[in-house]
Amino acid sequence: MESSRSRILIIGVAGGTGSGKTTVAIRVMENFKDDDVVLLHHDSYYLDRSHLPMREREAINYDHPSAFENDLLLEHLRGLRRGDPIQAPIYDYKTHTRMERTQAIGSARIVLVEGILVLEDPRLREVMDIRLFIDTDADIRFIRRLRRDVRERNRTPDSVMKQYLEVVRPMHLQFVEPSKRHAHVVIPEGGYNRVAIDLIVTKIKDILAVEGNRS
């Protein structure tokens, strides 16, 4: 963990697919001014596979750590900590490619970065001031993923179930679940756990207040 003297807090939010990571991040963000907090999605940093045929793109294991461009994410997190704006990539899930346009993100006092594997890479953990893991039952996570992929990513139920059994579940057990031991706080029930979210928000405000008094 980097020195707490930094005015910019980087908070990692990890957990399995469909665990409610984004919901928790949004619940936290609701307690701060819009220009005080930004949110990065690890999924935006999938490696660009536009040079591959569609069939090969579809066969890639996107739940493995090697699917992500963590070097770029790390560079962006360090930039935000310095107070520099970044151009975050935008990923197209339907074509498995990175779009040409990017998203301009300015620095803020609080940077949230969420994704299933954000606690798996020790380099990412090192720049995080607070590390959270959202712990949600596997059956609930699967149902959420099934609904999302069918509605938003043009997938068939059979393809979602096949991918879950052959890729998602094994990768969760091998990489995601073990990363829970690196979390400072484990939050059961995700965004529905208002007590845990309130405690996290209070902790963030306390840290920022202390750092503000030091400046």
TAHU-V692159 format. One record per pair of residues at least 12 apart in sequence whose C-alpha atoms are under 10 Angstrom apart, sorted by the first residue. I is the first residue (numbers start at 1). GAP is how many residues later the second one is. D is the distance in whole Angstrom. If there is no record, write none. Layout:
I;GAP;D / I;GAP;D
This chain:
1;122;10 / 1;123;10 / 1;124;7 / 1;125;5 / 1;126;6 / 1;127;6 / 1;128;6 / 1;129;8 / 1;130;10 / 2;123;9 / 2;124;6 / 2;125;6 / 2;126;7 / 2;127;7 / 3;124;9 / 3;125;10 / 3;126;8 / 4;125;7 / 4;203;8 / 4;204;10 / 4;206;10 / 4;207;8 / 5;202;9 / 5;203;10 / 5;205;9 / 5;206;6 / 5;207;10 / 5;209;8 / 5;210;9 / 6;75;8 / 6;76;9 / 6;103;9 / 6;123;9 / 6;202;9 / 6;205;8 / 7;74;8 / 7;75;10 / 7;76;10 / 7;101;9 / 7;102;6 / 7;103;9 / 7;200;9 / 7;201;7 / 7;202;10 / 7;203;10 / 7;204;6 / 7;205;7 / 7;207;10 / 7;208;9 / 8;28;10 / 8;29;10 / 8;72;8 / 8;73;6 / 8;74;8 / 8;75;8 / 8;99;8 / 8;100;7 / 8;101;4 / 8;102;6 / 8;103;7 / 8;121;9 / 8;200;8 / 8;203;9 / 9;28;9 / 9;71;10 / 9;72;8 / 9;99;9 / 9;100;6 / 9;101;5 / 9;102;6 / 9;103;8 / 9;118;9 / 9;119;7 / 9;120;6 / 9;121;8 / 9;195;8 / 9;198;9 / 9;199;8 / 10;27;10 / 10;28;10 / 10;29;10 / 10;67;8 / 10;68;10 / 10;70;9 / 10;71;8 / 10;98;10 / 10;99;9 / 10;100;6 / 10;101;5 / 10;102;6 / 10;103;7 / 10;114;10 / 10;115;10 / 10;117;7 / 10;118;5 / 10;119;5 / 10;120;7 / 10;121;9 / 11;14;9 / 11;28;10 / 11;99;7 / 11;100;6 / 11;101;5 / 11;102;6 / 11;103;8 / 11;114;9 / 11;116;9 / 11;117;6 / 11;118;6 / 11;119;5 / 11;120;6 / 11;121;8 / 11;193;9 / 12;13;9 / 12;28;10 / 12;99;9 / 12;100;6 / 12;101;5 / 12;102;6 / 12;103;8 / 12;105;10 / 12;106;7 / 12;107;7 / 12;112;9 / 12;113;8 / 12;115;9 / 12;116;6 / 12;117;8 / 12;118;6 / 12;119;5 / 12;120;6 / 12;121;8 / 12;171;9 / 12;172;10 / 13;12;7 / 13;28;10 / 13;29;10 / 13;99;7 / 13;100;6 / 13;101;5 / 13;102;7 / 13;103;8 / 13;104;9 / 13;105;7 / 13;106;8 / 13;115;10 / 13;117;9 / 13;118;6 / 13;119;5 / 13;120;6 / 13;121;7 / 13;170;9 / 13;172;10 / 13;173;10 / 13;174;10 / 14;28;10 / 14;99;9 / 14;100;6 / 14;101;5 / 14;102;5 / 14;103;6 / 14;104;6 / 14;105;6 / 14;106;9 / 14;117;8 / 14;118;6 / 14;119;5 / 14;120;6 / 14;121;9 / 14;162;8 / 14;163;10 / 14;165;8 / 14;166;8 / 14;169;8 / 14;172;9 / 15;99;9 / 15;100;7 / 15;101;5 / 15;102;8 / 15;103;9 / 15;104;9 / 15;117;8 / 15;118;5 / 15;119;5 / 15;120;6 / 15;121;8 / 15;126;10 / 15;157;9 / 15;161;7 / 15;162;8 / 15;164;9 / 15;165;8 / 15;171;9 / 15;172;9 / 15;175;9 / 16;99;8 / 16;100;5 / 16;101;8 / 16;117;9 / 16;118;8 / 16;119;8 / 16;120;8 / 16;121;9 / 16;122;8 / 16;125;7 / 16;126;9 / 16;152;9 / 16;153;9 / 16;155;10 / 16;156;7 / 16;157;9 / 16;159;10 / 16;160;6 / 16;161;7 / 16;164;10 / 17;46;9 / 17;98;8 / 17;99;6 / 17;100;10 / 17;117;10 / 17;119;9 / 17;121;9 / 17;123;10 / 17;124;6 / 17;125;7 / 17;127;8 / 17;128;7 / 17;147;10 / 17;151;8 / 17;152;9 / 17;155;8 / 17;159;9 / 18;98;9 / 18;116;10 / 18;118;8 / 18;119;10 / 18;120;9 / 18;121;10 / 18;122;8 / 18;123;4 / 18;124;7 / 18;125;8 / 18;126;5 / 18;127;5 / 18;128;9 / 18;129;10 / 18;130;9 / 18;172;10 / 19;97;9 / 19;114;9 / 19;115;6 / 19;116;7 / 19;117;5 / 19;118;8 / 19;119;8 / 19;121;8 / 19;122;5 / 19;123;9 / 19;125;8 / 19;126;9 / 19;169;9 / 19;170;8 / 19;171;6 / 19;172;9 / 20;114;7 / 20;115;9 / 20;116;8 / 20;121;8 / 20;124;9 / 20;168;10 / 20;169;8 / 20;170;5 / 20;171;6 / 20;172;9 / 21;20;10 / 21;92;10 / 21;93;6 / 21;94;7 / 21;95;8 / 21;111;9 / 21;112;8 / 21;113;6 / 21;114;9 / 21;115;10 / 21;166;10 / 21;169;7 / 21;170;8 / 22;17;9 / 22;18;10 / 22;19;8 / 22;90;10 / 22;91;9 / 22;92;7 / 22;93;8 / 22;112;10 / 22;168;9 / 22;169;8 / 23;167;7 / 23;168;5 / 23;169;9 / 24;90;9 / 24;108;10 / 24;110;8 / 24;163;9 / 24;165;10 / 24;166;6 / 24;167;5 / 24;168;8 / 24;169;9 / 24;170;9 / 24;172;10 / 24;173;7 / 25;13;10 / 25;14;8 / 25;15;10 / 25;87;7 / 25;88;8 / 25;89;8 / 25;165;10 / 25;166;8 / 25;172;9 / 26;12;10 / 26;13;9 / 26;86;9 / 26;165;9 / 27;163;10 / 27;164;7 / 27;165;10 / 27;167;9 / 27;170;7 / 27;171;9 / 27;174;9 / 28;84;9 / 28;163;9 / 28;169;7 / 28;170;8 / 28;172;8 / 28;173;6 / 28;174;10 / 28;176;9 / 29;81;9 / 29;82;10 / 29;83;9 / 29;172;9 / 30;171;10 / 31;167;9 / 31;170;7 / 31;171;10 / 31;174;10 / 32;77;10 / 32;78;9 / 32;169;9 / 32;173;9 / 34;74;9 / 35;71;9 / 35;72;9 / 35;73;6 / 35;74;8 / 35;75;9 / 36;70;10 / 36;71;8 / 36;72;5 / 36;73;5 / 36;74;6 / 36;75;9 / 37;69;9 / 37;70;8 / 37;71;5 / 37;72;6 / 37;73;5 / 37;74;6 / 37;75;7 / 38;42;10 / 38;67;8 / 38;68;8 / 38;69;8 / 38;70;6 / 38;71;8 / 38;72;6 / 38;73;5 / 38;74;6 / 38;75;9 / 39;66;9 / 39;69;10 / 39;71;9 / 39;72;6 / 39;73;5 / 39;74;6 / 39;75;8 / 40;33;9 / 40;36;10 / 40;37;9 / 40;48;8 / 40;49;10 / 40;65;9 / 40;71;8 / 40;72;6 / 40;73;5 / 40;74;6 / 40;75;9 / 41;32;10 / 41;47;9 / 41;48;10 / 41;49;10 / 41;71;8 / 41;72;6 / 41;73;5 / 41;74;6 / 41;75;10 / 41;77;9 / 42;26;8 / 42;27;9 / 42;28;9 / 42;31;8 / 42;71;7 / 42;72;6 / 42;73;5 / 42;74;8 / 42;75;8 / 42;76;7 / 43;19;9 / 43;20;10 / 43;24;9 / 43;25;8 / 43;26;10 / 43;46;10 / 43;47;9 / 43;48;7 / 43;49;10 / 43;50;9 / 43;71;9 / 43;72;7 / 43;73;9 / 43;74;10 / 43;75;10 / 44;24;9 / 44;25;9 / 44;29;9 / 44;44;8 / 44;45;6 / 44;46;5 / 44;47;5 / 44;48;9 / 44;49;9 / 44;54;8 / 44;55;10 / 44;58;10 / 44;71;10 / 45;22;9 / 45;23;6 / 45;24;5 / 45;25;7 / 45;26;9 / 45;27;8 / 45;28;7 / 45;43;8 / 45;44;6 / 45;45;8 / 45;46;7 / 45;53;8 / 46;16;8 / 46;19;10 / 46;20;9 / 46;21;6 / 46;22;4 / 46;23;6 / 46;24;9 / 46;27;10 / 46;43;9 / 46;44;9 / 46;45;7 / 46;46;10 / 46;47;10 / 46;50;9 / 46;51;8 / 46;52;8 / 47;15;10 / 47;19;9 / 47;20;6 / 47;21;5 / 47;22;5 / 47;23;9 / 47;25;10 / 47;42;10 / 47;44;9 / 47;49;9 / 47;50;8 / 47;51;8 / 48;19;9 / 48;20;9 / 48;21;9 / 48;41;10 / 48;43;8 / 48;44;10 / 48;48;8 / 48;49;5 / 48;50;5 / 48;51;9 / 49;18;10 / 49;46;9 / 49;47;7 / 49;48;5 / 49;49;7 / 50;45;8 / 50;46;7 / 50;47;5 / 50;48;7 / 50;49;9 / 51;46;9 / 52;44;10 / 52;45;9 / 54;41;7 / 54;42;8 / 54;43;10 / 57;38;8 / 57;39;6 / 57;40;8 / 58;36;10 / 58;37;9 / 58;38;7 / 59;104;10 / 60;36;9 / 60;107;10 / 61;102;9 / 61;105;10 / 61;106;7 / 61;107;9 / 61;110;9 / 62;34;10 / 62;105;9 / 62;106;9 / 62;109;9 / 63;53;8 / 63;54;8 / 63;104;7 / 63;105;6 / 63;106;9 / 63;107;9 / 63;108;6 / 63;109;8 / 63;112;9 / 63;113;9 / 64;52;10 / 64;53;8 / 64;103;9 / 64;104;9 / 64;106;10 / 64;107;6 / 64;108;9 / 64;110;9 / 64;111;8 / 64;112;9 / 65;51;10 / 65;52;7 / 65;53;9 / 65;55;8 / 65;56;8 / 65;106;9 / 65;110;8 / 65;111;10 / 68;49;9 / 70;48;9 / 70;51;8 / 70;53;9 / 70;54;8 / 71;52;9 / 71;53;9 / 72;16;9 / 72;17;9 / 73;15;9 / 73;16;10 / 73;40;9 / 73;45;10 / 73;51;8 / 74;49;8 / 74;50;6 / 74;51;10 / 74;52;10 / 74;53;8 / 75;49;10 / 76;12;8 / 76;29;10 / 77;30;9 / 77;34;8 / 77;35;10 / 77;36;9 / 77;47;9 / 77;50;8 / 77;51;9 / 78;46;10 / 78;49;8 / 79;27;10 / 79;28;8 / 80;25;9 / 80;26;7 / 80;27;5 / 80;28;7 / 80;29;9 / 80;30;10 / 80;31;8 / 81;26;7 / 81;27;8 / 81;28;9 / 81;29;9 / 81;30;8 / 81;46;9 / 82;25;8 / 83;23;8 / 83;24;5 / 83;25;7 / 83;26;9 / 84;21;9 / 84;22;7 / 84;23;6 / 84;24;9 / 85;19;7 / 85;20;6 / 85;21;4 / 85;22;5 / 85;23;9 / 86;16;9 / 86;17;8 / 86;18;6 / 86;19;5 / 86;20;6 / 86;21;8 / 87;14;9 / 87;15;6 / 87;16;5 / 87;17;5 / 87;18;6 / 87;19;9 / 88;13;9 / 88;14;6 / 88;15;5 / 88;16;6 / 88;17;7 / 89;12;7 / 89;13;5 / 89;14;6 / 89;15;9 / 90;12;6 / 90;13;7 / 92;61;9 / 93;56;10 / 93;59;9 / 93;60;7 / 93;61;9 / 94;55;10 / 94;58;9 / 94;59;6 / 94;60;7 / 94;61;9 / 95;58;10 / 109;99;8 / 110;94;9 / 110;98;9 / 111;17;9 / 111;18;10 / 112;16;9 / 112;18;10 / 112;19;10 / 113;15;9 / 113;18;10 / 114;18;9 / 114;19;10 / 115;18;10 / 115;61;10 / 116;17;9 / 116;18;10 / 116;56;8 / 116;59;9 / 116;60;6 / 116;61;9 / 116;63;9 / 117;55;9 / 117;58;7 / 117;59;6 / 117;60;9 / 117;62;8 / 117;63;10 / 118;13;9 / 118;14;10 / 118;15;10 / 118;58;9 / 118;61;9 / 119;12;7 / 119;13;9 / 119;14;8 / 119;56;9 / 119;57;8 / 119;59;9 / 119;60;6 / 119;61;8 / 119;62;9 / 119;63;7 / 119;64;7 / 120;55;7 / 120;56;7 / 120;57;9 / 120;58;8 / 120;59;5 / 120;60;9 / 120;61;10 / 120;62;8 / 121;54;10 / 121;58;9 / 122;57;10 / 122;60;9 / 125;57;8 / 125;58;9 / 129;55;9 / 129;75;10 / 130;53;8 / 130;54;7 / 130;55;8 / 130;70;9 / 130;73;10 / 130;74;9 / 131;49;9 / 131;51;7 / 131;52;5 / 131;53;5 / 131;54;7 / 131;55;9 / 132;48;8 / 132;50;9 / 132;51;5 / 132;52;6 / 132;53;5 / 132;54;6 / 132;55;7 / 132;68;9 / 133;43;10 / 133;44;9 / 133;46;8 / 133;47;6 / 133;48;9 / 133;49;9 / 133;50;6 / 133;51;8 / 133;52;6 / 133;53;5 / 133;54;6 / 133;55;9 / 133;57;9 / 134;46;9 / 134;49;9 / 134;51;9 / 134;52;6 / 134;53;5 / 134;54;6 / 134;55;7 / 134;56;5 / 134;57;9 / 134;59;10 / 135;42;9 / 135;45;9 / 135;51;7 / 135;52;6 / 135;53;5 / 135;54;6 / 135;55;7 / 136;51;8 / 136;52;6 / 136;53;5 / 136;54;7 / 137;51;9 / 137;52;8 / 138;31;9 / 140;49;10 / 142;18;9 / 142;19;9 / 142;22;8 / 142;26;10 / 142;27;9 / 143;18;10 / 145;15;8 / 145;16;10 / 145;19;9 / 146;12;10 / 146;13;10 / 146;14;6 / 146;15;8 / 146;18;9 / 147;13;9 / 148;12;10 / 185;15;9 / 187;13;10
